[in-house]
Amino acid sequence: MKKILLTLAIAFVLIQITKAQVITCLPCDQLSMTVNVSDTNYLNIYHAGQYLTHPQEFNVFAWEFTDQQGNIIFEDTIVDDAIVSFSHSFPISDTMNVTVYLRNDSANLDNWYISQGLSPNGNSINCLFEDKIYWETGVYPSGTPWGRWEFITGDYSNPGVDLNVVLAVDDFSYQKKRTCKNC
C-alpha cells in the first residue's frame, strides 16, 4: 500500500511539473494579423498571436495606428484578447500605418526550437508587427460597388520580427562619417 501511495505521489508531482513546462507558442515570423471587419469609419483587426501564444492570459498587445505623418489615429494596449476595434474619421483616400507589439514574458520558444532540432534559447515572446492598410474598392458581379480596409501585404502576410534576436555587425549598413572643414 505504501508503494502505491508513493508511486501516486511521485506521479502527481511529475504531472504538475510537466504541466508547468508545457508552454506553446510560435516564432514571431509565423504570427500575423488580418482585417476582420471594416467600414469607412470602423476597423476591427484580429491577431493570431492570441490564439497561438500560451499562456494566453499574459499576452499583451500594444496597438498603434498612425497616418503617414506619424500622427496617432488610435492606440490601445490589450491584454488576453485577439481583437482591436475602433471607430475613426480617417479619410479612406489615405493609407494608415498599423503597428502592434506582442509581448508574453511567460511564454518561450524552447519547445518549438527543440521540435525543429535547434538549440533552445530561453527567449520570451517579444514580437513587433508593422504594416499599412488602405481602402480597397471593387464591384460585385451584380454591379454593386464594395469597399473595405485591407493590408498592403495581404491578410496573414505580415509576419512579426523577433525583438529578442541579436543582430550581427554585418546586419547593419555602415557609412563612413565624413568631416567637413569648410561647412
N, C-alpha and C positions, 0 to 999 in steps of 0.2 A: 504494500500500500504506500509506503514511504517513497519507493522508487517511482510509482505512478504520479504521486504528488510532485516530486522533484522534477520529473520529466515535463509535467504540465506547467510548472512554474518556469522552467527554462524555455519551453515553447512560447509561453505568454510573453516573456521578456524579449525573445528574438523577434516575435511578431511586432511588438511595439518599436523596436529598433529599426526593423525593416520598413515599417510604415513611415517612420521619421525620415528615412533616407530616400524614399521614393518621391522625387520631385521631377515632374515632367515639364519640359519646355523645348522650344526650338530656337536655333540661332536667329539673330535679327534679320538676316537676309532671306529667311524663309517665312517671315511675317509681313503682312501688308494691310492696307485699308481699302475700303470701297465706298462709293456714294450709295447709300441705302435708299434714301428718299430725298427728293429735291423739288423745289418750285422756285419761281423767280425771286421770292423773298424768304425762303426757308431752306435749310440744309440739315441733313441727317447723315452722319458718316459712321460706318461700322469698322472696328479694328479687330482683326483676327487674333491679335496678341492676347486679348482677354480670354478667349476660348482655349488657346494653345499654350498658355503660360500658367503654371501652378506653383504654389497655391494662389488661386485667383484673388482671394481677399486682400493680397498685398500688391496687386497690380496698380500702379499709379500712372495715369496718362495726363501729361501736361500738354494741352492743345493750344495752338495759336494760329489765327487766321489773319493775314495782313493783305493790304493792297500792294501794288508794285513799288510804291514809295516807302514801304515799311510801316505804314500806319495800321494800327491794330483795329481789325473789324470785330473780332470776338476772341476771347481767351477764357479757358477754364481748366481746372485740374479735377480730374475724375478718378475716384478710387473704386475698384471692383465693378466696373461696368464697361461694356464694349462699345457703347454708342455715345456720340456727342451730337447734340442737335441745338439749333438756334434759329431765330428769325433775324433778318437783316434788311438793310436798304441798299445793299451794294449793287451797282449797275451791272446788268447782265452782259454789257458790252465790254467789260474789263475782265482780267484774269486775277484770281485770288490765290495767294500763297497759303499752303497748308503745312504746318509743322507740328509734329507730335513727338513727345519724348516719353518712352515707356521705361519704367524702372520697377524692378521687383528684387529687393535685396534678399528675399527668402528663397528665390529660385536660382538654380545654377545649371549650367550646361554639361556637367560632368557625365551624366548618364548618356547624353546624346554623343559626346565625344568618344566615350567608350564603345558605343554601338557602331560608330564609324571607324573603329580601330585606331583612334587617335588618343593622345595623352590628355587626360583631364586637366583643366586649367583653374577650376575653382571660381571662375568669374560668375557674378550675378548677371541678371538681365539688365542691360543698360543700352537701350536702342534709340536711335534718332531716325525719324522718317520725315522726308521732305518731298513735296510735290506741288503742283499747281492745278487748279480746277478752272474750267471755262464753261460757258453756256453753249451747249451743243444743240443745234436745231435740225429738224428734218420734217419730212411729210410722210404720213401713213399712206398705204396704197389707196385708201378711201379718199385721199386728198386733204385730210385734216392735218394741220401743222402740229408739231410737238416740240418741246424743249426740255432740257434737264442739265444740271451741273454734272460734269464728268472730269475725271483726272486726265491730264495731258498724256501720261504714260499708260492710261487704261487701268481699269479696276484690277486689283491684286498684282499689278506690275510695278509697284513702288516699294521695293524691299527696303528694310531698315539697314542702318550702319551700326555696327557694334562699337560703342564708345570705349569698351574695355581694351580693344586691340591697341597695342603699342606699335606705332609706325616706325619704320626704319628711316635712316637718314636718306636713303635712296628714294623714299616716297615723297619727298619734298622737292620742289623745284628751287634751285639755287640761283640767285642773281648776284653778280659781283657788285658790291657797293661802289658807287662812283663818287669821287670827291670833286667838287667844283671850286676852284680857287677864285674865279672871277664872277661868281654868281651874285 
